[in-house]
Amino acid sequence: MSPKHEARLPLAFIPAGSEVRLIALGDEIDPLQREQLTAYGLAEGRPIKILQQRPMTVILAEEVELALEHGVARHIWVERTTDAGAA
């Protein structure tokens, strides 16, 4: 019985094959780029699947596949989804 807490993690450090939920886009991301990411479906609460981390972070957000530089992925905050059946 652990207390509920949000473990905010940078997207760049999540292993390929994982599914996470977007918490926030960091303030370090350029406002124009933040707008573009939002237009592609990266919004708070959205599920994201990590497809690969090298040479770039590639994610699947709904039906959209995006390749992100690690410098951007480091400032996208996510949490692991609990419905994945972790022990």
PEURTA-V457835 format. One line per field, one symbol per residue. phi: phi as a letter, one per 20 degrees, with the letter a starting at -180 (. if undefined). psi: psi as a letter, one per 20 degrees, with the letter a starting at -180 (. if undefined). burial: 1 if it has 16 or more other C-alpha atoms within 10 Angstrom, else 0. A space follows every 50 residues. Layout:
phi = ???
psi = ???
burial = ???
This chain:
phi = .effbeefcfgfdefgnfdccfeaeffffggffgfffffeoecgnffcde eadcfcfdcddmddecdcfffeffddeccfeefenff
psi = nqqpqonpqphijpqqiqprppgqpqiipphghgggghhjjnqpipqppp hriqirpproodjppppqqhhghijoprqqqijikq.
burial = 00000000111101010011111110001000010010001110001111 1110001111100001010101111111110000000
